[in-house]
Amino acid sequence: MAAKANAVVAQSGGPTAVINSSACGVIQEAVKSGRIGKIFGATNGILGILKEELFDITAEKPETVEALKRTPAAATGSCRYKLKSLDQNRADYERILDVFRAHDIHYFFYCGGNDSMDTADKVNKLAAETGYELVCMGVPKTIDNDLACTDHCPGYGSVAKYVATSAMNAGKDTEALYTTDTCTILEVMGRNAGWIVAATGLARREPQDAPHLIYLPESAFTFEQFILDVKEVLKEFGRVFIAVGEGLKDKDGKYITADAGQFGKDSFGHAQLGGVAEVLKAVIEKEVGIKARFNKLGTNQRSAMHFASLTDVNEAYMVGQAAVQAALSGENGKMVTLVRESNSPYKCSTGLALLSDVANGESKVPRKYINAKGNGVTQAMLDYVRPLVQGQAPITIGSDGLPVYMRFERKHVTKKLPKYM
């Protein structure tokens, strides 16, 4: 490989409060090494590479790059674009390598989840097959915390902190007005894994605290038991606060919300979810006879930089640094993982996993983290998540009293190839 070959950093999938901190780790470590030339950003992930829409991050001000640590979402731009297999669409992968050749890019750092790791793995394999020198490193990202081979994922600690606090706040509201607003349902993200909703259990310091009931996709849901659960809590506290993951499923594995025919699928082929809170609200009002309301946190839960976990921000930066360090030490086709060395005191380091192992795996909430009734979490779950929400990430507050976030100037790189079709 030529001395000081260039690198590209790309981000993919749903943004998080700390994915930019990972990008910052990659950029600053690459610059610090002195062994990498220019660092390009790909506008909107793999789509930006396919379209040859690159900008020069090394031309950005150092303070702009540093401010990535205090800015939510995906500063280079993200996407939900899943490449087909090499057999089905080899042309796209060849196009990616053509773009890399045109701009002397030999390091590819992809921040994302399962599908992103799959893309990086396929690009890496084609590069090896065709003799193009390329180092592909995966940088983990997902609020869902469902990536295989890692103890937890950057992005999860911050969303866990946010949803637990949201449950506390809304729970106090319900407690104050339970004579009229007797039931509140909090719906959070999580298609197939219940890590996010499980984290709301941190809010329940005392039995009467919200949430009283927690339902995860991993535990088969039945309306009959749900009604009994609600009535039991009402009898004890006179009110009920319920936290539920959007991917709630019945014993047959069917989503409670709706089938794909109603909501369709996203560009990754995943079912578009939503509506579980409305369904449960209707059931409670009809079968239990009390007033219910619901809260949906939406994208706020994954972009709440103002309440991000300091642990999460620091670990996100650490995995970005580790990706560059591994690439420069000869590693390739790997994703950086987080390794929990101890829980008390909490200590975490980094490791490596094959991109292919991550792409083909999925981490679900284990049974030991769910209570016997399937309507709450255990102490083991709380012990797992509590270290991840520690500390308050610093942010910059402007003269108007609101956070100040960065934006790249984006000095675009001149295109050298024919337009991508």
C-alpha positions in Angstrom: 0.0 0.0 0.0 1.3 3.5 -0.9 2.5 5.6 1.9 -0.2 7.9 3.4 -3.1 6.4 1.5 -6.4 8.2 2.0 -9.3 7.1 4.1 -13.1 7.5 4.0 -15.4 7.7 7.0 -19.1 6.9 6.5 -22.1 6.6 8.7 -25.2 4.5 8.2 -28.6 3.7 9.7 -30.5 5.4 12.4 -28.3 8.2 14.0 -27.5 8.2 17.7 -26.3 10.8 20.2 -22.8 9.4 20.0 -22.1 8.2 16.5 -20.3 11.5 15.8 -18.1 10.8 18.8 -17.0 7.6 17.0 -16.3 9.5 13.8 -14.3 12.0 15.8 -12.3 9.2 17.3 -11.5 7.9 13.8 -10.6 11.3 12.4 -8.5 12.5 15.2 -6.6 9.2 15.6 -6.0 9.0 11.8 -4.5 12.6 11.9 -2.5 11.8 15.0 -1.0 8.7 13.4 0.6 10.7 10.6 0.3 7.6 8.4 -3.0 8.4 6.6 -3.3 11.1 3.9 -6.6 12.8 3.4 -9.7 11.7 5.3 -12.9 12.0 3.3 -16.4 12.0 4.5 -19.0 10.2 2.5 -22.2 12.1 2.2 -25.1 9.8 3.4 -23.1 6.6 3.9 -22.6 4.1 1.2 -24.8 6.1 -1.1 -22.3 8.9 -1.0 -19.6 6.5 -2.0 -21.6 5.1 -4.8 -22.5 8.6 -6.0 -18.9 9.8 -5.5 -20.2 12.5 -3.1 -17.1 12.9 -0.9 -15.9 15.9 1.1 -12.5 16.6 2.6 -12.6 16.3 6.4 -8.9 17.2 6.7 -9.8 20.6 5.4 -12.2 21.2 8.3 -11.2 23.3 11.3 -9.9 21.2 14.2 -12.5 22.8 16.5 -15.2 21.6 14.1 -14.0 18.1 14.3 -13.7 18.3 18.1 -17.3 19.5 18.4 -18.4 16.2 16.9 -18.3 14.8 20.4 -21.0 17.3 21.5 -23.2 17.0 18.4 -26.0 14.3 17.9 -27.1 12.5 14.7 -24.8 11.8 11.8 -22.7 14.7 10.8 -21.5 13.2 7.5 -25.0 12.2 6.7 -26.5 8.7 7.1 -28.7 6.5 4.9 -30.8 3.4 4.9 -29.6 1.7 1.8 -28.9 -2.0 1.8 -26.7 -3.4 -1.0 -27.8 -6.7 -2.5 -25.5 -9.6 -2.4 -22.4 -9.8 -4.6 -24.0 -12.3 -6.8 -27.1 -10.2 -7.3 -25.4 -6.8 -7.8 -21.7 -7.1 -8.3 -21.7 -3.8 -10.2 -22.4 -1.7 -7.1 -19.5 -3.2 -5.2 -17.2 -2.7 -8.2 -18.4 0.9 -8.4 -17.4 1.4 -4.7 -13.9 0.1 -5.5 -13.7 2.3 -8.6 -14.5 5.3 -6.4 -11.8 4.2 -3.9 -9.3 3.8 -6.7 -10.1 7.2 -8.2 -9.4 8.9 -4.9 -6.5 6.7 -3.6 -8.7 5.4 -0.7 -7.3 2.4 1.0 -9.0 2.7 4.4 -12.7 2.3 4.8 -14.2 3.1 8.3 -17.9 2.3 8.4 -20.0 3.4 11.4 -23.2 1.4 11.6 -25.1 -1.7 12.6 -25.6 -5.2 11.3 -26.4 -4.2 7.7 -23.4 -1.8 7.6 -21.1 -4.5 8.8 -22.4 -6.8 6.1 -21.7 -4.1 3.4 -18.2 -3.5 4.7 -17.6 -7.3 4.7 -18.7 -7.7 1.1 -16.7 -4.7 -0.1 -13.6 -6.1 1.7 -14.0 -9.5 0.1 -14.3 -8.2 -3.4 -11.3 -6.0 -2.9 -9.3 -9.0 -1.8 -10.6 -11.0 -4.8 -9.7 -8.3 -7.3 -6.3 -7.5 -5.7 -7.1 -4.0 -4.5 -5.4 -3.1 -1.3 -8.1 -2.1 1.1 -8.6 -2.1 4.9 -12.2 -2.2 6.0 -13.0 -1.6 9.7 -16.4 -1.6 11.3 -17.2 0.9 14.0 -20.3 -0.3 16.0 -23.3 1.9 16.3 -26.9 1.2 17.3 -29.3 2.3 20.0 -30.9 -1.1 19.8 -27.9 -2.8 21.4 -28.4 -5.8 19.2 -25.0 -6.3 17.6 -23.4 -9.7 18.1 -19.9 -10.2 19.5 -19.9 -7.0 21.7 -20.9 -6.6 25.3 -22.9 -3.5 24.3 -23.1 -0.9 21.6 -22.2 2.8 21.5 -25.5 4.7 21.4 -27.2 2.4 23.8 -26.1 4.0 27.1 -27.4 7.4 26.1 -30.8 6.1 24.9 -31.1 4.0 28.0 -30.4 7.1 30.2 -33.0 9.1 28.2 -35.8 6.5 28.3 -35.4 5.7 31.9 -35.5 9.4 32.8 -38.5 9.9 30.5 -40.3 7.1 32.4 -39.5 8.8 35.7 -40.8 12.1 34.5 -44.0 10.8 33.0 -44.5 8.5 35.9 -44.5 11.5 38.3 -47.2 13.1 36.1 -49.3 10.0 36.2 -48.9 9.7 40.0 -50.1 13.3 40.4 -53.2 12.9 38.2 -54.0 9.2 38.6 -57.6 10.0 39.5 -58.2 11.2 36.0 -55.2 10.0 33.9 -55.0 6.6 35.5 -52.8 4.8 32.9 -49.8 5.9 30.9 -48.1 3.9 28.2 -44.6 4.7 27.1 -43.6 3.3 23.7 -39.9 3.2 22.9 -37.9 1.9 19.9 -36.7 -1.7 19.5 -37.8 -3.8 16.5 -36.7 -7.3 17.6 -34.6 -6.7 20.8 -35.9 -5.2 24.0 -32.8 -3.6 25.3 -34.1 -0.1 25.2 -37.4 -0.8 26.9 -35.6 -2.9 29.5 -33.6 0.1 30.5 -36.7 1.9 31.7 -36.5 -0.5 34.7 -33.7 1.8 36.1 -36.4 4.3 36.9 -38.2 2.1 39.4 -36.2 2.7 42.6 -39.2 1.9 44.7 -42.2 -0.5 44.0 -44.6 2.4 43.5 -42.3 4.1 40.9 -42.9 3.9 37.2 -42.8 1.8 35.2 -44.9 -0.9 36.8 -45.0 -3.1 33.8 -42.3 -3.6 31.1 -42.9 -5.6 27.9 -40.1 -6.8 25.6 -40.2 -8.4 22.2 -38.3 -11.4 23.6 -41.2 -12.3 25.9 -44.4 -13.6 24.2 -47.2 -11.2 24.7 -50.9 -12.2 25.3 -53.7 -9.7 25.8 -55.3 -12.0 28.4 -52.3 -11.9 30.7 -51.8 -8.2 29.9 -55.3 -7.3 31.2 -54.6 -9.3 34.4 -51.3 -7.6 34.9 -52.9 -4.2 34.5 -55.7 -5.0 37.0 -53.2 -6.3 39.5 -51.1 -3.1 39.4 -54.3 -1.0 39.6 -55.4 -2.9 42.7 -52.1 -2.2 44.4 -51.3 1.4 43.4 -54.5 2.8 41.9 -52.6 3.7 38.7 -50.5 1.9 36.2 -47.5 3.0 34.1 -46.5 0.7 31.2 -43.3 0.7 29.1 -43.4 -1.2 25.9 -41.0 -1.8 23.0 -42.4 -1.1 19.5 -41.5 -4.6 18.4 -43.8 -6.4 20.8 -44.7 -9.9 19.6 -47.2 -12.6 20.4 -46.4 -16.3 21.0 -46.3 -16.9 17.2 -43.7 -14.2 16.7 -46.2 -11.9 15.0 -45.9 -8.2 15.8 -48.7 -6.9 17.9 -48.8 -3.6 16.1 -49.6 -4.5 12.5 -48.3 -6.7 9.7 -46.1 -5.5 6.9 -49.1 -5.1 4.7 -50.3 -2.2 6.8 -47.2 -0.3 7.5 -44.9 -1.7 4.8 -41.1 -2.2 5.0 -38.1 0.1 5.2 -35.3 0.1 2.7 -33.5 -2.6 4.6 -36.5 -4.9 4.3 -37.5 -4.6 8.0 -41.1 -4.2 9.0 -42.2 -0.6 9.6 -43.4 -0.6 13.2 -45.6 1.7 15.2 -48.9 1.7 16.9 -48.4 -0.7 19.8 -49.2 2.0 22.3 -52.5 2.8 20.6 -53.4 -0.9 20.5 -52.7 -1.3 24.3 -54.5 2.0 25.1 -57.6 0.7 23.3 -57.5 -2.6 25.1 -57.1 -1.0 28.5 -60.0 1.4 28.0 -62.3 -1.3 26.7 -61.4 -4.2 29.0 -60.3 -2.5 32.1 -62.5 0.6 31.9 -60.0 3.3 32.8 -58.6 6.3 30.9 -55.2 5.7 29.3 -52.8 7.9 27.4 -49.6 7.1 25.6 -46.3 8.8 25.0 -44.0 8.1 22.0 -40.5 9.4 22.3 -39.8 9.0 18.6 -36.4 10.1 17.3 -35.9 12.3 20.4 -34.7 9.2 22.2 -31.8 8.6 19.9 -30.7 12.3 19.4 -30.9 13.6 23.0 -27.4 15.0 23.2 -28.4 17.3 26.0 -28.8 14.2 28.2 -26.3 11.8 26.7 -24.3 9.4 28.9 -20.7 10.5 29.4 -19.7 6.8 29.5 -21.3 6.3 26.2 -19.6 9.3 24.6 -16.2 8.2 25.8 -16.7 4.6 24.7 -17.9 5.8 21.3 -14.8 7.8 20.8 -12.7 4.9 22.1 -14.0 2.5 19.4 -13.3 5.1 16.7 -9.7 5.4 17.9 -9.4 1.6 18.2 -10.6 1.1 14.6 -7.7 3.2 13.3 -5.2 1.7 15.6 -6.3 -1.8 14.5 -6.2 -0.9 10.8 -2.7 0.5 11.1 -1.5 -2.5 12.9 -2.5 -4.9 10.1 -6.0 -5.9 11.1 -8.7 -6.0 8.3 -12.3 -7.2 7.9 -13.0 -6.6 11.6 -15.4 -4.6 13.8 -14.3 -3.1 17.0 -16.1 -4.5 20.0 -16.6 -3.4 23.6 -15.3 -5.9 26.3 -16.6 -5.5 29.8 -13.8 -6.4 32.1 -15.6 -5.7 35.4 -18.8 -4.3 36.6 -17.8 -2.9 40.0 -15.8 -0.9 39.4 -16.9 -0.7 35.8 -14.1 -1.2 33.3 -14.4 -1.6 29.6 -11.8 -2.2 26.9 -12.0 -2.9 23.1 -11.7 -6.1 21.1 -12.2 -7.2 17.5 -14.7 -9.5 15.8 -15.0 -10.6 12.2 -17.4 -8.4 10.1 -19.1 -11.5 8.8 -19.8 -12.8 12.4 -21.4 -9.5 13.3 -23.4 -9.2 10.1 -25.0 -12.6 10.6 -25.6 -12.3 14.3 -28.1 -10.6 16.6 -28.0 -10.0 20.3 -31.3 -10.4 22.2 -32.1 -9.7 25.8 -31.3 -13.0 27.6 -34.0 -14.7 29.6 -32.2 -14.1 32.9 -32.8 -10.4 32.4 -36.6 -10.8 32.2 -38.7 -11.6 35.2 -40.7 -14.8 35.5 -44.0 -13.2 34.5 -42.5 -11.6 31.4 -43.7 -8.2 32.4 -40.6 -6.7 33.9 -36.8 -7.0 34.2 -34.5 -8.6 36.8 -31.7 -7.1 38.9 -29.2 -8.7 36.6 -30.6 -6.5 33.8 -30.3 -3.4 35.9 -26.7 -4.3 36.9 -25.9 -4.7 33.2 -27.2 -1.3 32.1 -26.5 0.9 35.1 -22.8 1.5 34.4 -23.6 2.5 30.8 -25.7 5.5 31.8 -23.2 7.1 34.1 -22.1 10.7 33.8 -23.4 13.7 32.0 -21.8 14.4 28.6 -20.7 18.0 28.3 -22.4 20.2 25.7 -21.8 23.8 24.5 -24.6 26.2 25.4 -25.1 29.3 23.3 -26.0 32.8 24.3 -29.7 31.9 23.6 -29.6 29.2 26.2 -29.7 26.3 23.8 -27.1 23.8 22.7 -24.6 24.6 20.0 -24.0 21.9 17.4 -21.4 21.7 14.7 -21.8 21.4 10.9 -19.1 20.5 8.4 -18.3 23.1 5.8 -18.1 20.3 3.2 -15.4 21.1 0.7 -16.5 18.7 -1.9 -14.0 16.5 -3.8 -14.1 16.8 -7.5 -15.7 13.8 -9.1 -13.6 11.7 -11.5 -16.0 9.0 -12.6 -19.2 8.8 -14.7 -22.4 9.6 -12.9 -23.8 6.7 -10.8 -27.0 5.3 -12.2 
